[in-house]
Amino acid sequence: MKKFAKLVTLLSCCSLFLTVVGCFINPAYSWFYTFLGFAFPLFVIINLILLVFWFFIEKKYSGFVLISLLLTMPFILRTFNFSFEDKETYPKEEKLKIITYNVRNFDLYNWSHENQTKKKMFELLEAEHPDILCLQEFYNDTLNFKNIKDLTELLEMPYYHYGKTVTLTNHKLPRSWGIITFSKFPIIDKQRIELNNTHTNACIYSDLLIKEDTVRVYNMHLQSIHFGYNDYEYLSKVEETQDADMDATKNILRKIKRASIKRGKQVDVVAESIKNDGKRLIICGDFNDPPVSYTYQQLSKNMQDAFVKKGFGLGRTYSKILPILRIDYTLFDPTFKIISNKSVPRKLSDHYPVVTEFLLH
């Protein structure tokens, strides 16, 4: 029994270190670390259990586990956080609010089997009443989903920057998909960062003139894994019965591999743009990667994570598969002050909206 416990301890501690190492290796060259990043919270929990176990059985091994946890603590704090909302009161006119939200095309294809989903999403956004709104998987047409027109009016956001990924104009109803940034403040410059290895993912930035300050807001949707209905059904079945199918498992692993390789290349392109801009930044969107990953490591350099500053718990932003997935982020230049951060656990999309209040100075 003790030999087995020692083996588990060794493997668990090594997994912690290997996952951290993976933050510095582009998955385009070594995609294996992607899997470890998603499992990192489980490795931490296992090590905490082992820490308690060895403390009562043989203390020298608990010290080994403790050292492993302490050495990886900066990465643990990206995943588990217990900060609280700033209790200090600020003038209402000084507080700003930004939301990032993968809206899954406002349930265009009725994935939710609920014809009120889009209406409820609009009501959620209206209740939060943001000053800046970054949406991914955005859809717009000129008939039933006049989302640009409706949101600019509903939220009193006259300015927007739409980065289209797909446009269909060859029939009576012009339609488009992409990412979009809405703003109550004038957009004085805007640009799309070209991600040459994808037709469905995108990154844009918008320079907003906010009270005589210029703030550059990056909005991105990086490479998705593209799990289908059958993939989710299979994962749910495995979770319930522990009965795995080799072919279905291989198919899922192939999808994760392809996505991580593409995403690694996209991250380098976006990081290069961020490095060269020289402006006060806000970076947000659906990164499709956990906090312990190459993606996060590259994009969060010299930035403060709103969740790490003012979030609580695991900060879950994805409603499917594991209850530990934080893959949507809002990162700020250190010159901003973060007041609060939360994800709103409403299953209207497969993602939760992430809401952050902040001050310019």
Secondary structure, DSSP 8 states (H G I E B T S, - for coil): -HHHHHHHHHHHHHHHHHHHHHTTS-TTT-TTHHHHHHHHHHHHHHHHHHHHHHHHH-HHHHHHHHHHHHHTHHHHHHH-EE-----S---GGG-EEEEEEE-GGGGTT-TTS-TTHHHHHHHHHHHH--SEEEEEEEEEESSS--HHHHHHHHTT--EEEEEEEEEE-SSSS-EEEEEEEEESS-EEEEEEE--TT-SS-EEEEEEEEETTEEEEEEEEE-------HHHHHHHHHHHHH----HHHHHHHHHHHHHHHHHHHHHHHHHHHHHHTT-SEEEEEEE--S-SSSHHHHHHTTT-EEHHHHH-EET---B-SS-TT---EEEEE-TTSEEEEEEE---TTSSB--EEEEEE--
